[in-house]
Amino acid sequence: MLKQQYELVLFSRETILDYIKTISHEDFICDNSAFGKGSIRNLLVHICDTYSSWIAERALGLPLTYPAFDNYSTLNDCIEYFNRVNLFIDQFLNQFEGNHQKEIQIVRNGTTTKISVLQLFTHVITHEFHHKGQIMSLSRILGYTPVDADIIR
């Protein structure tokens, strides 16, 4: 079931990434202090960093480094990062297939806590959708007309 749900996330993500291809590079990297991460590029990288941190590093125990936002200079760089995230998600979903209520230990802010696979998966995908909304709002501020990237259209 979670694999099917992630396919829906990918469907929405593809729509947004295609839309972002219509945005100029200058606007793609333009910082706006009204948004926590500043630019469309930074929001995309933050989405990927969050998947990587929670899924790859915490749940799967993979050692990772997190390059600065500026290391992702183009949308294609961000798409490559999303492709790596997809591999982490595939590994995570395969490892816990059919065992979504299993509790796993996660270290957060120096404290170990137990959360279910379902909770963790829900956390990262809802985080992505939250920031997709910010991307759409930021693009509107920059003069673009956002597309419908809802799962149900």
Secondary structure, DSSP 8 states (H G I E B T S, - for coil): -HHHHHHHHHHHHHHHHHHHTTS-HHHHS---TTSTT-SHHHHHHHHHHHHIIIIIIIIT--------GGG--SHHHHHHHHHHHHHHHHHHHHHTTT-TT-EEEEEETTEEEEEEHHHHHHHHHHHHHHHHHHHHHHHHHTT-------S--
